[in-house]
């Protein structure tokens, strides 16, 4: 299952356009806020697919029956670029725990690369709904590597992957290697550069949000 947000005409497209805009994105605060807004919108859409149970809520004047989420998903993030996007999910799933993952591309001598997962800090994910947030889903290798390592440790009940922009190649790689994962994407672009940057994409999301790495 894949949900692509910009296939529907909504205000979300304005936030996505500002993220892509080479002039507007120079405002770091605005760049991070737009990621946060899009994270919130995807969180709302994803929430429609969760299981619910009816609870009785006591008001000052009586009792109201309300359908409430049966699960509080754990929200994971690949550091550092995904932090504002992750916050958007937490704004909606505000009772959720978080998982933090550090992963990077380790370049080989022949200029190819492998994904190195350095650290995972996570609550127990056994029988949990898990949502992994990463701003850019380029080749999809880091998402697959992280999820496979987590699934080797935990019996995850339901797996979701969320990204602001994905490449068609990255989506295909995730779907082929994580067939049970549900994908939540704001936009899908068709091309990548030789260095695996999505085109037209938006550039380096981590640098734009937090400054260029030394």
Backbone as JSON, one array per atom type, in Angstrom:
{
  "sequence": "XXXXXXXXXXXXXXXXXXXXXXXXXXXXXXXXXXXXXXXXXXXXXXXXXXXXXXXXXXXXXXXXXXXXXXXXXXXXXXXXXXXXXXXXXXXXXXXXXXXXXXXXXXXXXXXXXXXXXXXXXXXXXXXXXXXXXXXXXXXXXXXXXXXXXXXXXXXXXXXXXXXXXXXXXXXXXXXXXXXXXXXXXXXXXXXXXXXXXXXXXXXXXXXXXXXXXX",
  "N": [[0.84, -1.18, 0.0], [0.59, 2.19, -0.88], [0.54, 5.61, -0.18], [0.25, 8.69, -1.7], [0.65, 11.97, -1.14], [0.53, 14.38, -2.72], [-1.03, 13.75, -4.88], [-3.55, 14.56, -4.54], [-5.35, 17.6, -4.61], [-4.55, 19.79, -2.25], [-3.91, 22.02, 0.57], [-1.5, 21.13, 1.4], [0.22, 20.97, -0.77], [1.22, 23.54, -1.05], [2.99, 23.78, 1.1], [4.82, 21.83, 0.36], [5.74, 22.89, -2.07], [7.1, 25.17, -1.14], [9.14, 23.95, 0.3], [10.63, 22.91, -1.79], [11.39, 25.18, -3.21], [14.11, 27.05, -4.22], [14.78, 29.55, -3.24], [13.04, 30.2, -1.07], [13.6, 28.07, 0.65], [15.98, 28.73, 1.85], [15.49, 29.98, 4.19], [15.9, 28.7, 7.15], [14.27, 28.19, 9.39], [11.69, 28.3, 8.35], [11.87, 26.24, 6.5], [12.13, 24.01, 8.17], [9.69, 24.19, 9.56], [7.84, 23.72, 7.5], [8.4, 21.06, 6.83], [7.58, 19.94, 9.24], [4.84, 20.55, 9.21], [3.99, 18.99, 7.02], [4.59, 16.47, 8.01], [2.68, 16.31, 10.04], [0.32, 16.31, 8.54], [0.55, 13.9, 7.09], [0.59, 12.17, 9.26], [-2.03, 12.46, 10.2], [-3.46, 11.4, 8.0], [-2.46, 8.78, 8.02], [-3.42, 7.96, 10.48], [-6.03, 7.26, 10.02], [-6.01, 4.64, 9.28], [-5.49, 3.05, 11.43], [-6.31, 0.86, 14.23], [-9.26, 1.19, 16.2], [-11.01, 1.81, 19.31], [-13.97, 2.03, 21.25], [-14.48, 4.42, 23.74], [-15.72, 5.6, 26.87], [-16.17, 8.87, 27.79], [-16.11, 11.05, 30.46], [-17.82, 14.03, 30.75], [-18.36, 17.44, 31.99], [-21.11, 17.49, 31.97], [-22.17, 15.02, 31.4], [-21.81, 11.9, 29.65], [-19.72, 10.96, 26.98], [-19.4, 8.98, 24.06], [-16.57, 7.98, 22.4], [-14.54, 7.14, 19.66], [-11.39, 5.9, 20.04], [-7.82, 5.68, 19.41], [-6.58, 2.37, 19.39], [-3.97, 1.64, 19.59], [-0.84, 3.19, 20.37], [1.34, 4.35, 18.2], [4.88, 3.73, 17.77], [7.21, 6.16, 16.97], [9.73, 6.43, 14.72], [12.91, 7.86, 13.72], [15.3, 8.71, 11.25], [18.35, 10.06, 11.87], [20.09, 13.02, 10.64], [18.39, 14.58, 9.25], [15.65, 13.99, 9.24], [14.43, 14.98, 11.55], [12.67, 17.38, 11.88], [10.43, 16.56, 10.37], [9.72, 14.24, 11.71], [8.92, 15.44, 14.11], [6.53, 16.57, 13.31], [4.88, 14.3, 13.1], [4.87, 13.58, 15.81], [3.47, 15.7, 16.87], [0.85, 15.04, 16.38], [0.57, 12.31, 17.14], [0.84, 12.43, 20.06], [1.21, 10.98, 22.37], [2.97, 9.07, 21.86], [5.92, 6.99, 21.92], [9.41, 7.33, 20.99], [11.85, 6.35, 18.51], [15.3, 6.44, 17.73], [17.6, 6.63, 15.12], [20.83, 6.3, 13.8], [22.33, 6.5, 10.72], [24.36, 6.15, 7.82], [25.8, 6.8, 4.55], [28.34, 4.73, 3.52], [31.05, 5.17, 1.65], [32.6, 3.3, -0.9], [35.76, 2.33, -2.41], [35.36, 2.16, -5.13], [33.51, 4.06, -5.59], [30.92, 3.31, -5.15], [28.4, 2.66, -2.61], [27.61, 1.57, 0.74], [25.11, 1.07, 3.26], [25.63, 2.14, 6.48], [24.57, 1.37, 9.6], [24.78, 2.91, 12.55], [23.79, 3.25, 15.17], [21.0, 2.4, 17.19], [18.41, 3.55, 19.08], [15.78, 2.58, 20.85], [12.44, 1.98, 22.08], [10.84, -1.06, 23.27], [9.67, -2.86, 20.55], [8.04, -5.0, 20.13], [5.04, -6.36, 19.02], [4.08, -3.86, 18.3], [2.88, -0.92, 16.55], [4.86, 0.57, 14.17], [6.35, 3.48, 12.94], [8.49, 4.72, 10.58], [10.3, 7.6, 9.99], [11.73, 9.56, 7.46], [13.13, 12.21, 5.75], [13.96, 12.22, 2.99], [13.59, 9.7, 0.61], [15.63, 8.11, -1.15], [17.52, 6.01, -2.66], [16.42, 4.08, -1.13], [17.8, 2.26, 0.33], [18.79, 2.77, 2.96], [16.44, 2.89, 4.52], [15.44, 0.28, 4.18], [17.57, -1.22, 5.28], [17.6, -0.3, 7.96], [14.99, -1.01, 8.83], [15.06, -3.79, 8.51], [16.99, -4.5, 10.4], [15.68, -3.75, 12.73], [13.44, -5.43, 12.59], [14.68, -7.84, 12.91], [15.22, -7.82, 15.56], [12.8, -7.35, 16.85], [9.31, -8.25, 17.03], [7.51, -6.71, 15.06], [4.3, -5.38, 14.82], [2.97, -3.84, 12.87], [4.16, -2.09, 10.1], [5.17, 1.07, 8.99], [6.35, 3.4, 6.6], [7.47, 6.65, 6.17], [7.96, 9.54, 4.15], [9.05, 12.73, 2.89], [9.83, 13.34, 0.21], [10.24, 10.97, -2.33], [12.06, 8.75, -4.51], [11.19, 7.06, -7.56], [12.65, 4.76, -7.88], [13.54, 4.28, -5.27], [11.11, 3.83, -3.94], [10.32, 1.47, -5.24], [12.38, -0.23, -4.4], [11.96, -0.39, -1.63], [9.4, -1.5, -1.55], [9.89, -3.97, -2.71], [11.62, -5.17, -0.89], [10.53, -4.82, 1.61], [7.8, -5.97, 1.8], [5.49, -5.9, 3.4], [5.33, -3.39, 4.41], [3.73, -0.2, 4.75], [3.58, 2.66, 2.76], [3.99, 6.16, 3.08], [3.99, 9.01, 1.44], [4.87, 12.32, 0.45], [5.5, 13.29, -2.12], [6.52, 11.83, -5.24], [9.39, 11.54, -7.16], [10.89, 11.06, -10.41], [13.61, 10.79, -11.1], [17.19, 10.35, -10.32], [20.42, 11.62, -9.36], [23.86, 10.69, -10.19], [25.01, 10.49, -7.74], [22.97, 9.73, -6.15], [21.05, 11.66, -5.43], [17.8, 12.95, -5.28], [15.94, 14.02, -8.12], [13.56, 16.31, -9.37], [13.63, 16.9, -6.62], [14.77, 18.42, -3.58], [17.21, 19.18, -2.75], [19.87, 18.92, -0.28], [18.43, 17.83, 2.5], [19.17, 17.7, 5.2], [21.34, 19.52, 5.43], [20.03, 21.88, 4.67], [18.2, 22.2, 6.73], [19.75, 22.23, 9.07], [22.26, 23.27, 8.63], [25.35, 23.22, 6.73], [27.41, 20.31, 6.69], [30.64, 19.89, 8.12]],
  "CA": [[0.0, 0.0, 0.0], [1.33, 3.45, -0.91], [-0.26, 6.83, -0.2], [1.04, 9.83, -2.19], [-0.15, 13.12, -0.72], [0.3, 15.43, -3.72], [-1.97, 13.33, -5.92], [-4.78, 15.26, -4.24], [-5.16, 19.04, -4.48], [-4.78, 20.28, -0.9], [-2.97, 23.04, 1.01], [-0.19, 20.49, 1.58], [1.07, 21.26, -1.93], [1.89, 24.81, -0.8], [4.15, 23.51, 1.97], [5.77, 21.07, -0.45], [6.34, 23.82, -3.03], [8.05, 26.02, -0.41], [10.31, 23.13, 0.6], [11.42, 22.74, -3.02], [11.77, 26.47, -3.76], [15.5, 27.3, -3.89], [14.9, 30.81, -2.51], [12.32, 30.11, 0.21], [14.19, 27.06, 1.52], [17.14, 29.28, 2.55], [15.01, 30.31, 5.53], [15.96, 27.41, 7.83], [13.11, 28.01, 10.28], [10.52, 28.0, 7.51], [12.11, 24.92, 5.92], [11.81, 23.01, 9.19], [8.25, 24.24, 9.84], [7.11, 23.08, 6.41], [8.53, 19.62, 7.04], [6.74, 19.6, 10.39], [3.44, 20.59, 8.77], [3.73, 17.83, 6.17], [4.57, 15.31, 8.9], [1.39, 16.3, 10.71], [-0.72, 15.93, 7.58], [0.67, 12.46, 6.85], [0.18, 11.49, 10.49], [-3.5, 12.46, 10.2], [-3.91, 10.43, 7.0], [-2.11, 7.44, 8.5], [-4.26, 7.62, 11.64], [-7.3, 6.69, 9.55], [-5.84, 3.21, 9.02], [-5.21, 2.35, 12.67], [-7.44, 0.25, 14.91], [-9.88, 2.06, 17.19], [-11.93, 1.21, 20.26], [-14.87, 3.02, 21.82], [-14.29, 4.72, 25.17], [-16.67, 6.53, 27.47], [-15.48, 10.02, 28.36], [-16.98, 11.83, 31.35], [-17.78, 15.48, 30.59], [-19.02, 18.07, 33.14], [-22.58, 17.37, 31.89], [-22.63, 13.69, 31.03], [-20.83, 10.95, 29.13], [-19.63, 10.91, 25.52], [-18.74, 7.82, 23.49], [-15.62, 8.43, 21.38], [-13.61, 6.13, 19.13], [-10.01, 6.29, 20.34], [-6.85, 4.71, 18.88], [-6.27, 1.23, 20.26], [-2.51, 1.59, 19.7], [-0.05, 4.41, 20.23], [2.51, 3.89, 17.43], [6.22, 4.24, 18.05], [7.64, 6.97, 15.82], [11.18, 6.41, 14.56], [13.48, 8.86, 12.82], [16.71, 8.57, 10.86], [19.0, 11.34, 12.12], [19.52, 14.15, 11.35], [17.49, 15.32, 8.36], [14.24, 13.7, 9.47], [13.93, 15.45, 12.85], [11.46, 18.22, 11.82], [9.36, 15.72, 9.83], [9.38, 13.4, 12.87], [8.18, 16.27, 15.06], [5.17, 16.7, 12.79], [4.15, 13.1, 13.52], [4.7, 13.62, 17.25], [2.44, 16.69, 17.2], [-0.44, 14.35, 16.33], [0.67, 11.14, 18.02], [1.58, 13.07, 21.15], [1.43, 10.04, 23.45], [3.85, 8.04, 21.32], [7.35, 6.93, 22.19], [10.23, 7.56, 19.8], [13.08, 5.6, 18.27], [16.27, 7.28, 17.02], [18.53, 5.8, 14.37], [21.88, 6.97, 13.04], [22.76, 5.71, 9.57], [25.0, 6.99, 6.82], [26.37, 6.12, 3.39], [29.77, 4.47, 3.59], [31.49, 5.11, 0.26], [33.68, 2.36, -1.2], [36.8, 2.86, -3.31], [34.83, 2.23, -6.5], [32.51, 5.14, -5.55], [29.62, 2.8, -4.71], [28.29, 2.84, -1.16], [26.74, 0.7, 1.53], [24.52, 1.8, 4.39], [26.15, 1.78, 7.79], [23.7, 1.74, 10.72], [25.69, 3.02, 13.68], [23.17, 3.2, 16.5], [19.54, 2.41, 17.29], [17.88, 3.74, 20.43], [14.36, 2.34, 20.61], [11.69, 1.19, 23.05], [10.46, -2.4, 22.81], [8.75, -2.76, 19.42], [7.25, -6.21, 20.0], [3.59, -6.18, 18.91], [3.82, -2.43, 18.2], [2.84, -0.23, 15.27], [6.09, 1.36, 14.07], [6.41, 4.41, 11.81], [9.84, 5.25, 10.37], [10.27, 8.88, 9.26], [12.97, 10.05, 6.87], [12.69, 13.23, 4.81], [14.19, 11.82, 1.6], [13.72, 8.27, 0.34], [16.3, 8.13, -2.46], [17.67, 4.63, -3.13], [15.63, 3.21, -0.26], [18.67, 1.3, 1.01], [18.88, 3.01, 4.4], [15.17, 2.5, 5.11], [15.39, -1.19, 4.2], [18.56, -1.71, 6.24], [17.14, 0.01, 9.32], [13.8, -1.81, 9.16], [15.44, -5.2, 8.65], [17.67, -4.66, 11.68], [14.65, -3.68, 13.78], [12.6, -6.62, 12.51], [15.46, -8.96, 13.43], [15.2, -7.73, 17.02], [11.45, -7.23, 17.39], [8.16, -8.73, 16.26], [6.72, -5.5, 14.81], [2.95, -5.74, 14.38], [2.59, -3.11, 11.66], [5.28, -1.23, 9.71], [4.88, 2.19, 8.1], [7.5, 4.22, 6.21], [7.0, 7.97, 5.75], [8.99, 10.41, 3.6], [8.54, 13.91, 2.2], [10.03, 13.09, -1.22], [10.84, 9.67, -2.65], [12.29, 8.46, -5.93], [10.49, 5.85, -7.99], [13.55, 3.63, -7.61], [13.51, 4.03, -3.83], [9.82, 3.21, -3.62], [10.36, 0.09, -5.74], [13.3, -1.0, -3.56], [11.3, -0.63, -0.34], [8.27, -2.42, -1.75], [10.43, -5.29, -3.01], [12.33, -5.74, 0.26], [9.67, -4.74, 2.79], [6.48, -6.06, 1.17], [4.39, -5.64, 4.33], [5.37, -1.98, 4.83], [2.85, 0.77, 4.12], [4.37, 3.85, 2.46], [3.29, 7.44, 3.15], [4.92, 9.89, 0.74], [4.28, 13.58, -0.02], [5.68, 13.37, -3.58], [7.46, 10.87, -5.82], [10.1, 12.04, -8.33], [11.31, 9.94, -11.27], [15.04, 10.69, -11.41], [18.23, 10.57, -9.32], [21.76, 11.87, -9.89], [24.81, 9.59, -10.0], [25.3, 10.43, -6.3], [21.72, 9.32, -5.5], [20.19, 12.77, -5.01], [16.54, 12.92, -6.03], [15.73, 15.13, -9.05], [14.06, 17.62, -8.93], [13.9, 16.86, -5.19], [14.85, 19.73, -2.91], [18.58, 19.4, -2.29], [20.25, 18.17, 0.91], [17.49, 18.24, 3.53], [19.88, 17.9, 6.47], [22.08, 20.78, 5.37], [19.08, 22.99, 4.61], [17.56, 22.38, 8.03], [20.63, 22.37, 10.23], [23.56, 23.82, 8.24], [26.23, 22.3, 6.01], [28.36, 19.54, 7.49], [32.05, 20.24, 7.89]],
  "C": [[0.89, 1.24, 0.0], [0.34, 4.61, -1.03], [0.65, 7.97, -0.63], [0.2, 11.09, -2.02], [-0.45, 14.08, -1.86], [-0.51, 14.97, -4.93], [-3.35, 13.96, -5.71], [-4.48, 16.75, -4.09], [-5.55, 19.49, -3.08], [-3.74, 21.36, -0.58], [-1.58, 22.45, 1.24], [0.75, 20.79, 0.43], [1.8, 22.59, -1.77], [3.14, 24.6, 0.05], [5.23, 22.76, 1.22], [6.49, 21.98, -1.45], [7.38, 24.71, -2.35], [9.3, 25.24, -0.02], [11.23, 23.0, -0.61], [12.03, 24.05, -3.51], [13.17, 26.86, -3.28], [15.71, 28.59, -3.11], [14.27, 30.67, -1.13], [13.02, 29.16, 1.17], [15.45, 27.56, 2.24], [16.78, 29.78, 3.95], [14.9, 28.99, 6.3], [14.73, 27.16, 8.71], [11.87, 27.63, 9.48], [10.65, 26.61, 6.89], [11.73, 23.83, 6.92], [10.31, 23.01, 9.51], [7.44, 23.55, 8.75], [7.23, 21.56, 6.47], [7.61, 19.16, 8.17], [5.26, 19.57, 10.01], [3.09, 19.35, 7.94], [3.73, 16.54, 6.99], [3.24, 15.18, 9.61], [0.27, 15.85, 9.79], [-0.66, 14.43, 7.29], [0.26, 11.65, 8.08], [-1.34, 11.39, 10.56], [-4.03, 11.42, 9.21], [-3.64, 9.0, 7.46], [-3.03, 7.01, 9.65], [-5.59, 6.99, 11.24], [-7.23, 5.18, 9.36], [-5.62, 2.4, 10.29], [-6.48, 1.73, 13.25], [-7.94, 1.18, 16.01], [-10.78, 1.25, 18.11], [-12.75, 2.32, 20.91], [-14.61, 3.18, 23.32], [-15.34, 5.73, 25.62], [-15.89, 7.63, 28.18], [-16.46, 10.85, 29.19], [-16.76, 13.31, 31.1], [-18.42, 16.12, 31.82], [-20.54, 17.85, 33.15], [-23.07, 15.97, 31.54], [-21.49, 12.81, 30.54], [-20.89, 10.92, 27.6], [-18.89, 9.66, 25.1], [-17.86, 8.28, 22.33], [-14.73, 7.28, 20.95], [-12.18, 6.64, 19.29], [-9.05, 5.26, 19.77], [-6.58, 3.6, 19.89], [-4.77, 1.11, 20.49], [-1.92, 2.99, 19.64], [1.23, 4.01, 19.48], [3.81, 4.47, 17.97], [6.71, 4.94, 16.8], [9.16, 6.99, 15.77], [11.65, 7.45, 13.58], [14.93, 8.52, 12.52], [17.35, 9.95, 10.98], [19.9, 11.71, 10.94], [18.4, 14.83, 10.58], [16.02, 15.16, 8.72], [13.64, 14.28, 10.73], [12.7, 16.37, 12.75], [10.24, 17.45, 11.32], [8.82, 14.82, 10.94], [8.55, 14.18, 13.88], [6.74, 16.47, 14.61], [4.31, 15.5, 13.16], [3.88, 13.14, 15.02], [3.65, 14.65, 17.68], [1.06, 16.08, 17.21], [-0.46, 13.13, 17.24], [1.44, 11.55, 19.28], [1.73, 12.2, 22.39], [2.45, 8.97, 23.06], [5.27, 8.14, 21.86], [8.1, 7.1, 20.87], [11.4, 6.61, 19.74], [14.0, 6.48, 17.43], [17.35, 6.4, 16.4], [19.58, 6.68, 13.7], [22.36, 6.02, 11.95], [23.38, 6.64, 8.55], [25.51, 6.13, 5.67], [27.87, 5.97, 3.56], [30.28, 4.21, 2.18], [32.67, 4.16, 0.11], [34.68, 3.0, -2.17], [36.29, 3.0, -4.74], [33.68, 3.23, -6.63], [31.09, 4.63, -5.29], [29.54, 2.97, -3.19], [27.41, 1.76, -0.56], [26.19, 1.54, 2.67], [25.07, 1.26, 5.69], [25.17, 2.28, 8.86], [24.55, 1.72, 11.97], [25.01, 2.76, 15.02], [21.65, 3.21, 16.38], [19.16, 2.52, 18.75], [16.36, 3.67, 20.34], [13.71, 1.67, 21.82], [11.4, -0.19, 22.47], [9.4, -2.28, 21.71], [7.93, -4.02, 19.22], [5.76, -5.88, 20.04], [3.2, -4.7, 18.85], [3.63, -2.0, 16.74], [4.05, 0.68, 15.22], [6.06, 2.19, 12.8], [7.83, 4.95, 11.72], [9.77, 6.48, 9.49], [11.66, 9.22, 8.74], [12.58, 11.01, 5.75], [12.8, 12.79, 3.36], [14.35, 10.31, 1.51], [14.3, 8.16, -1.08], [16.44, 6.72, -3.01], [16.79, 3.68, -2.34], [16.49, 2.25, 0.56], [18.72, 1.51, 2.52], [17.59, 2.6, 5.11], [15.08, 0.98, 5.24], [16.34, -1.75, 5.25], [18.1, -1.5, 7.67], [15.97, -0.89, 9.71], [14.15, -3.28, 9.33], [16.16, -5.44, 9.97], [16.67, -4.62, 12.83], [13.79, -4.94, 13.78], [13.34, -7.87, 12.97], [15.44, -8.98, 14.95], [13.79, -7.83, 17.6], [10.41, -7.82, 16.44], [7.21, -7.55, 16.06], [5.36, -5.89, 14.23], [2.6, -5.11, 13.05], [3.68, -2.1, 11.35], [4.84, -0.18, 8.71], [6.18, 2.94, 7.82], [6.97, 5.54, 5.65], [8.16, 8.82, 5.25], [8.32, 11.62, 2.96], [8.64, 13.68, 0.69], [10.74, 11.75, -1.41], [11.14, 9.62, -4.14], [11.5, 7.21, -6.3], [11.34, 4.62, -7.72], [13.54, 3.27, -6.13], [12.23, 3.36, -3.39], [9.81, 1.75, -4.04], [11.24, -0.78, -4.86], [12.65, -1.34, -2.22], [10.18, -1.65, -0.5], [8.76, -3.84, -2.02], [11.02, -5.97, -1.78], [11.54, -5.68, 1.57], [8.22, -4.81, 2.32], [5.3, -5.77, 2.08], [4.34, -4.18, 4.8], [4.36, -1.15, 4.06], [3.62, 2.07, 3.96], [3.48, 5.09, 2.45], [4.24, 8.51, 2.64], [4.19, 11.18, 0.33], [4.38, 13.72, -1.53], [6.7, 12.35, -4.02], [8.04, 11.46, -7.09], [10.73, 10.88, -9.08], [12.81, 9.75, -11.36], [15.92, 10.84, -10.17], [19.54, 10.87, -10.03], [22.63, 10.65, -9.65], [25.19, 9.43, -8.53], [24.05, 10.16, -5.47], [21.0, 10.48, -4.81], [18.96, 12.77, -5.9], [16.4, 14.18, -6.87], [14.26, 15.16, -9.48], [14.29, 17.73, -7.42], [13.83, 18.21, -4.52], [16.27, 20.06, -2.46], [18.87, 18.52, -1.08], [19.41, 18.64, 2.09], [18.17, 18.5, 4.87], [20.63, 19.21, 6.51], [21.14, 21.97, 5.39], [18.43, 23.25, 5.96], [18.52, 22.77, 9.11], [22.01, 22.95, 9.9], [24.43, 22.77, 7.59], [27.19, 21.6, 6.94], [29.78, 19.94, 7.13], [32.74, 19.14, 7.11]]
}
